[in-house]
Amino acid sequence: MTDYSRLSRLDLNLLVALDALLTERSVTRAADRLHLSQPALSASLARLRAHFNDPILARRGNAYELTPFALRLSEQTGPALEGARRVFETQASWSPADSTREFSIYGSDYGAVTVGRVVTRLAAERAPGVRFRFMLHSPSVVDDAATRLRSADAMLIPHGPMADLPFVDLWRDDWVALVSDDNAVGATLTMADLAALPFVMTYQTRSAFTSAGRQIQQLGIEPRVEVVVESFLALPAFVAGTDRVALIQRALLPRVDREGVRALPLPFDATPISNALWWHPIHERDPEHAWMRDLFVEAGTLVAAEALTA
C-alpha cells in the first residue's frame, strides 16, 4: 500500500515554487514570476533543499545553475504541476457551453489541419469558451507517450507506433503520390518509377516512419531519399518543379497548396491509415475529456466524408 504520510506533511505550494525556480534558474526572477518577495521564495528554496538534500541551485561565478539532480527533477515537475492543476480545476457538474477548459493535443500537422480543424469548428459552435492547443509531436514524444499524456489530453496518431493506452478510432485514410506537373512519369506511376525517382520523406529514422514508406521497403525498393522534412503540409513545396516523389494522405489534398503538383495513385495496395485519438487512463472518467473525445469521433466522420470528394 502506498505510504502518503510523507506527502501529507508537505506544502504543495512548494511545487509551484520549485517549478518557477527550475524554469527561471534565479530566485529573483522566480519571485517576480510568482509575485512573491525574494525572502519568501528564498525560504521556499531552503525547504526544498532540506527535503531533497540537494542545493537545487548552485552558484557558478556570477550566476546560478541547476544541479544535476535538479536537471533530472525538471523533467517531472512540469507534468506534476499540470496534473495538480487539472485535479483542482475538475468540476462536479460541467456544461460545454460554460466551460473555459483548454485541451492540449499532440499530433502531426496532418492531424491538426484535418480532424483538428473540424473539431475546433464544432467546439466554437457548442462551447465557445473551450480552447485547443495543438502541439507537434516528435519521435521522443511518441516513445514517451505514457508519460507525456499524463499532462496532455490526447495524441492524434495512426495505429502502429502506439500500444497499451486507451484510444478511439476516428477515420481511415489512404496514401497517394505527389509529383510535379512536369514530371516525366505521366499519368501512371509504376514500381520502376518508385525505384528510380528521388523521394521527399516526412520521417526517416529507425523509430519514425510512415506506413507507406515502410511498405515500399518491404516490397524490395530502398527509396532514394533526397529530402527529409517533418511536415506533411510542406511536401508540395519540395516536389514542385523537381523530379521528386512524395507520399501524402488523401485527406490532406484539399488542405495543401497543389500549384505545380499532381496526385497519382500508388502502384501497390498501400495499407490504409487508421487514425486514432489516444489518451492516458487517468482521463478516462473525466466528463470534459469524454465530451472532447466524442467531438473528435464526430469530426473524424466529417473528415472521411470530405476526403471522398478530394
Legacy VTK file of the C-alpha trace (Angstrom):
# vtk DataFile Version 3.0
C-alpha trace
ASCII
DATASET POLYDATA
POINTS 310 float
0.000 0.000 0.000
1.247 3.482 -0.843
2.507 5.495 2.146
1.059 9.018 1.876
2.219 10.182 5.317
5.285 11.994 3.990
3.314 13.679 1.218
0.630 14.816 3.659
3.221 16.820 5.587
4.329 18.748 2.510
3.011 22.124 1.403
2.037 21.606 -2.233
2.724 25.302 -2.839
6.353 24.181 -2.829
5.669 22.506 -6.174
4.767 25.890 -7.671
7.934 27.439 -6.208
10.048 24.524 -7.434
8.713 24.811 -10.975
9.455 28.558 -11.054
12.973 28.067 -9.677
13.775 25.285 -12.147
12.411 27.326 -15.046
13.922 30.712 -14.175
17.125 29.415 -12.505
17.104 32.529 -10.368
15.466 33.365 -7.046
14.902 36.946 -8.183
13.222 36.047 -11.485
11.240 33.227 -9.912
9.963 35.593 -7.186
8.931 38.145 -9.823
7.139 35.452 -11.792
5.147 34.348 -8.738
4.634 37.902 -7.429
6.375 36.999 -4.179
9.124 38.707 -2.190
12.648 37.349 -2.539
12.819 36.403 1.167
9.595 34.378 0.814
10.908 32.455 -2.181
14.319 32.009 -0.539
12.503 30.385 2.393
10.773 28.005 -0.024
14.116 27.179 -1.638
15.566 26.393 1.793
12.704 23.979 2.490
13.163 22.329 -0.908
16.884 21.931 -0.300
16.195 20.304 3.039
13.580 17.983 1.586
15.684 16.810 -1.357
19.056 17.099 0.403
20.343 18.901 -2.693
21.219 22.582 -3.355
18.879 22.729 -6.415
20.595 25.986 -7.498
24.382 26.196 -7.324
26.398 29.377 -7.860
28.775 29.372 -10.833
30.626 32.676 -10.964
28.044 35.466 -11.056
25.153 33.197 -11.995
23.283 30.165 -10.714
22.987 26.808 -12.450
20.765 23.830 -11.798
22.468 20.921 -10.104
22.492 17.573 -11.976
19.743 16.372 -9.619
17.649 19.494 -10.342
18.019 18.915 -14.083
16.524 15.443 -13.655
13.822 16.874 -11.418
12.843 19.478 -14.024
11.593 16.708 -16.342
8.994 15.699 -13.739
7.955 18.994 -12.196
6.005 20.430 -15.129
3.804 17.338 -15.638
3.255 17.064 -11.865
2.157 20.698 -11.622
-0.115 20.330 -14.640
-1.662 17.213 -13.125
-2.351 19.025 -9.851
-3.898 21.938 -11.750
-6.219 19.578 -13.597
-7.322 17.924 -10.342
-8.404 21.206 -8.785
-9.993 22.539 -11.987
-12.232 19.479 -12.324
-15.892 20.302 -11.732
-18.580 18.001 -10.307
-21.093 19.287 -12.846
-19.970 20.534 -16.234
-21.623 22.178 -19.200
-19.738 22.599 -22.509
-21.434 25.946 -23.078
-19.955 27.319 -19.833
-16.541 25.659 -19.972
-13.276 27.564 -20.360
-11.050 24.488 -20.461
-8.054 24.231 -22.758
-7.429 20.821 -24.311
-3.832 20.061 -25.326
-3.368 17.612 -28.202
-0.137 16.154 -29.607
-0.010 15.224 -33.295
1.409 15.992 -36.719
0.334 18.879 -38.935
-1.715 16.278 -40.840
-3.845 15.600 -37.772
-4.149 19.284 -36.878
-5.399 20.538 -40.264
-7.735 17.605 -40.920
-9.628 16.424 -37.853
-8.252 19.140 -35.553
-9.595 21.875 -37.815
-13.087 20.325 -37.802
-13.024 19.769 -34.025
-12.340 23.444 -33.368
-15.180 24.447 -35.696
-17.642 22.186 -33.886
-16.430 23.340 -30.475
-16.809 27.007 -31.409
-20.496 26.367 -32.106
-21.212 24.415 -28.910
-18.640 25.521 -26.358
-17.310 28.974 -27.284
-15.145 29.239 -24.168
-13.243 25.988 -24.837
-9.744 26.293 -26.312
-7.480 23.799 -28.069
-3.692 23.718 -28.131
-2.260 21.542 -30.924
1.369 20.596 -30.307
3.633 18.905 -32.866
4.807 15.527 -31.685
8.263 14.071 -32.298
9.717 10.563 -32.113
10.776 11.216 -28.500
7.243 12.364 -27.571
5.687 9.260 -29.151
8.214 6.966 -27.455
7.365 8.563 -24.094
3.620 8.823 -24.746
2.526 7.185 -21.485
4.324 9.911 -19.525
3.529 12.841 -21.843
-0.193 12.030 -21.835
-0.378 12.432 -18.074
-0.142 16.187 -18.582
-1.602 16.459 -22.105
-5.114 15.447 -23.068
-4.535 13.281 -26.108
-2.375 12.335 -29.067
-3.534 12.164 -32.686
-1.613 9.357 -34.353
-2.454 6.342 -36.544
-2.329 2.807 -35.211
1.176 1.348 -35.284
3.528 3.356 -33.054
1.205 3.320 -30.011
0.079 0.498 -27.719
-1.313 -0.189 -24.243
-3.219 3.107 -23.972
-6.948 3.856 -24.378
-7.947 5.032 -27.848
-10.881 5.678 -30.127
-10.782 5.228 -33.899
-11.529 8.384 -35.918
-11.375 7.640 -39.649
-9.468 5.656 -42.242
-7.372 7.319 -44.891
-5.130 6.161 -47.717
-1.934 7.254 -49.423
-1.333 8.883 -52.789
1.828 10.049 -54.526
2.714 13.659 -55.279
4.782 14.512 -58.350
5.463 17.720 -60.214
3.132 18.704 -63.042
6.035 18.367 -65.476
7.365 15.073 -64.123
8.010 12.630 -66.976
6.135 9.765 -65.292
2.912 10.829 -66.972
-0.469 9.787 -65.592
0.585 6.396 -64.223
3.169 5.630 -61.562
4.961 2.273 -61.609
7.132 0.378 -59.154
10.048 1.069 -61.512
9.326 4.800 -61.140
9.443 4.498 -57.336
12.799 2.758 -57.627
14.206 5.454 -59.936
12.780 8.725 -58.629
14.278 10.616 -55.662
11.976 10.891 -52.629
10.875 13.592 -50.253
10.176 11.799 -46.962
8.386 13.182 -43.925
10.008 10.871 -41.365
13.021 8.695 -41.959
14.514 7.162 -38.812
14.505 3.717 -37.272
11.580 4.551 -34.978
9.756 7.205 -37.044
8.425 6.411 -40.494
5.199 6.324 -42.492
3.451 3.033 -43.113
3.558 3.516 -46.901
7.267 4.346 -46.828
7.976 1.201 -44.834
5.783 -0.846 -47.195
7.829 0.275 -50.197
10.921 -1.107 -48.475
9.132 -4.357 -47.711
8.340 -4.656 -51.429
12.070 -4.632 -52.159
12.657 -0.962 -53.033
15.008 1.189 -50.978
13.803 4.762 -51.575
16.493 7.172 -52.699
15.789 9.899 -50.137
16.846 13.356 -51.305
14.955 15.474 -48.725
13.542 14.788 -45.261
11.035 17.322 -43.911
8.953 16.646 -40.795
5.854 18.358 -42.158
3.228 16.877 -44.463
1.991 20.345 -45.405
5.445 21.245 -46.745
5.665 18.306 -49.156
4.314 20.071 -52.297
6.942 22.818 -51.990
9.717 20.224 -52.199
8.108 18.373 -55.113
7.012 21.168 -57.473
9.478 21.781 -60.304
11.593 18.706 -59.469
11.652 15.021 -60.414
10.943 14.032 -56.796
8.059 11.970 -55.497
6.390 12.182 -52.088
3.762 10.166 -50.215
0.825 12.084 -48.762
-2.509 11.247 -47.138
-5.585 11.653 -49.349
-7.478 13.682 -46.713
-4.700 16.266 -46.790
-5.044 17.035 -50.504
-7.725 19.749 -50.034
-5.568 21.414 -47.367
-2.214 21.729 -49.197
-1.016 24.069 -51.919
-1.233 21.930 -55.065
0.056 24.516 -57.518
2.629 22.837 -59.736
1.991 19.318 -58.399
-0.448 16.486 -59.099
-1.610 13.471 -57.130
-1.287 9.961 -58.552
-2.427 6.587 -57.212
0.273 4.316 -55.833
1.245 1.261 -57.920
0.623 -1.096 -54.964
-2.124 -1.663 -52.417
-0.961 0.537 -49.555
-2.157 -0.408 -46.081
-4.890 2.089 -45.100
-4.146 4.643 -42.393
-6.274 4.005 -39.312
-6.276 7.332 -37.491
-6.998 7.299 -33.764
-7.074 9.511 -30.694
-5.057 8.185 -27.718
-5.076 9.263 -24.065
-3.856 8.244 -20.624
-6.161 6.149 -18.385
-6.208 8.955 -15.787
-8.532 10.902 -18.141
-10.935 8.004 -18.649
-13.726 9.181 -16.311
-13.326 12.920 -16.839
-16.662 14.156 -18.305
-14.978 17.076 -20.075
-12.452 14.729 -21.631
-15.230 12.329 -22.693
-17.011 15.239 -24.415
-13.788 16.132 -26.211
-13.320 12.517 -27.357
-16.864 12.388 -28.753
-16.177 15.614 -30.613
-13.137 14.056 -32.306
-15.174 10.999 -33.322
-17.811 13.226 -34.924
-15.127 15.279 -36.655
-13.452 12.102 -37.956
-16.693 11.108 -39.693
-16.856 14.532 -41.380
-13.201 14.351 -42.481
-13.781 10.898 -44.012
-16.733 12.229 -45.999
-14.735 15.247 -47.187
-11.827 13.030 -48.323
-14.123 11.099 -50.678
-14.619 14.252 -52.758
-10.917 15.236 -52.835
LINES 1 311
310 0 1 2 3 4 5 6 7 8 9 10 11 12 13 14 15 16 17 18 19 20 21 22 23 24 25 26 27 28 29 30 31 32 33 34 35 36 37 38 39 40 41 42 43 44 45 46 47 48 49 50 51 52 53 54 55 56 57 58 59 60 61 62 63 64 65 66 67 68 69 70 71 72 73 74 75 76 77 78 79 80 81 82 83 84 85 86 87 88 89 90 91 92 93 94 95 96 97 98 99 100 101 102 103 104 105 106 107 108 109 110 111 112 113 114 115 116 117 118 119 120 121 122 123 124 125 126 127 128 129 130 131 132 133 134 135 136 137 138 139 140 141 142 143 144 145 146 147 148 149 150 151 152 153 154 155 156 157 158 159 160 161 162 163 164 165 166 167 168 169 170 171 172 173 174 175 176 177 178 179 180 181 182 183 184 185 186 187 188 189 190 191 192 193 194 195 196 197 198 199 200 201 202 203 204 205 206 207 208 209 210 211 212 213 214 215 216 217 218 219 220 221 222 223 224 225 226 227 228 229 230 231 232 233 234 235 236 237 238 239 240 241 242 243 244 245 246 247 248 249 250 251 252 253 254 255 256 257 258 259 260 261 262 263 264 265 266 267 268 269 270 271 272 273 274 275 276 277 278 279 280 281 282 283 284 285 286 287 288 289 290 291 292 293 294 295 296 297 298 299 300 301 302 303 304 305 306 307 308 309
